[in-house]
Amino acid sequence: MNTPQQPQTSDLIFIGKWTPRILFSLDERPHRYGELRRQVASVSQRMLTRSLRKLEETGLITKRVFEANTIAVEYSLTRLGKTIISPLRGMCRWAKQYRKVVTAEVSIRAATKPTAQEILEILPERRRT
């Protein structure tokens, strides 16, 4: 029986590395697209657009279109979006506090990880040939 795969909560909210920067920028005040692009300077236009769409789909931000002489778009946090800011700040504090520990763990695990050649050498089938 095929059942549709349920998205994980983390898939819905934490869609990429740009999400916290976008949300923190919008927590200050609503921003137009160009303002967000300048605030999150290292993000590509494509990735920013993709991230904004995903955040809008999840209900964390809202997009408002102004039609005057030119079309302007403004993004802002929704009520739901405002509720994620405090936990997100807590996660950022944790990451900053434990950055050295996590980096050390990654280094240790990378140093003890066998290479593909080492794995092939210990496989029984490879020993016989």
N, C-alpha and C positions, 0 to 999 in steps of 0.2 A: 504494500500500500504506500503510495507516494504522498508524503505530506509536505507542504511548503516549509522551507527552512526558515525558522524564526531568526530575525536579526538579533545579534547580541546588543545589549544596552550600550556597551562601550563602542560598538560600531556606529551607533546612532549619534553619539555625542562627540566622541574623540575621533574625529575623522582625519586628522592629520596634524602635522607639527605646527601649522599656522593657526589652528583653532584658538589656542590661548591668546595669542597676540591680537587676533581679530576681536575676540570677546572682550579683552581688557581695553582695547581702544574704544569699543562701543560702550563700555561701562562708563567712560568719561562723559560721553555725549554722542548723539547721532552723528554719523559721518556720511559724506558722499563718497562715491566709489574712488575718485581721485585722491581724496584725503586718506582713505584707508590704504590706498596703494603707496602713498608717501610714508605713512606711519609704519607699515609692514614692508619696509624698503626692499628686502631681499627676496620677496615673493614674486613669482612671474604673474603676468596678467591672467594667464590661463588658470593657474593654480588658485589665485585669489577668487576668480569668478566661480570656479568649481567649489571652493570652500564655502563661499557665500551662499551658493545655491543649496548645498547640503545643510548648512546651518538654518536656512530658511525652511527647508523640507522638514527638519526636526523640530521646528517651532521655537528655536532659540533666538532667532532674529526675525525682523520684519523688514520688508522692502517697500518703500513708498516712492511712487513715481509722480513727479511734478511736471506738468505740461505748461510751459510758457513759450517763449520764443524758441527755446531749446528744451529738450527733455532732460530733466535732472532726476537722479535716483539717490535716495537717502536710505541708509540702513540704521536700524536701532535695535536694542535688545528688547525682547518681549518680557513679560512678567516671568515666564519660565526661564528665559535666558538670564535674568538677574539672579535667579536662585542658584545658578551654577558658579557664579563668580567667587563666592567665599570658599567652597570646596576646592575650586581650581587654584585659588591663591594658596590654600593649605598644601596642595600637591606641589606647587612650585617651591614653597618653603622647604618641604621635605626633600625635594630633589636637590635644592641648593645645599641643605645641611648634610645630605648623604652622598653628594657627588663623588667625593674622593673614595669613599667606601665602595660604591658601585663600580667606579672606574677600576679600582684595584681588583675587585671580584672578576670583572670582565677580563682583565689582563691575566689573572691567574688561570681562569678557565681556558683562555685562548692558548696559553703556554702549555697546558696539559692536554690539549685536544690533539688526538693523533692526526697525522696527515693522511691523505688518501692512499699514498704509497705504503705507509705503515699499516693501514687497515688491510690492504691487499696482501701484505706479507704475512699477516696472522690468520687469514682465512684458510681453512683446511683444504679447500679445492686448489688454491694457488700453490700450496706446499707440494702437492703431488705432481704438478706439472713442471 
